[in-house]
Amino acid sequence: MQAVRRFPNPRLTGLGGGLFCIAVMLVLGCLDALTFGSLTVYGVLFLPVCVLTAVWVRRGDLVTAPIVVPIAFAAGLVPLAQEGDGFGARLMGLVTALATEAGWLYGGTLLAGLIVTVRKIRLMNRRRQANRRLS
């Protein structure tokens, strides 16, 4: 039981969770662009970031986790998107990458949404039990 207590248990605000998620995905996108250059590897790395964001966000800011993870996914894709001549070509590369990797995007967002929903239900049950004890 002591080993479990040693794991970090940060509580991020909504803004902090968003900054954490975006920063990590940007770093992972840059690292992936330098090493593998694979959108699949990026998608697989996106899933644990979604889980950590949903687990580490504060109780009062639970709704922000499923909102920030798709934004972070798109932000991290910028270094991986196909390069071209000019802004339009880069934008088209980003849109194409978003379209082809939508499965990872939806999966990570769904995962964060499920974790947040379970946390919210547990929080509501605890409050209900505390109110029953007081009555």
Secondary structure as GFF3:
##gff-version 3
##sequence-region A 1 135
A	DSSP	alpha_helix	2	6	.	.	.	ID=ss1
A	DSSP	alpha_helix	14	34	.	.	.	ID=ss2
A	DSSP	alpha_helix	39	56	.	.	.	ID=ss3
A	DSSP	three_ten_helix	59	64	.	.	.	ID=ss4
A	DSSP	alpha_helix	65	77	.	.	.	ID=ss5
A	DSSP	alpha_helix	87	100	.	.	.	ID=ss6
A	DSSP	alpha_helix	102	134	.	.	.	ID=ss7
###
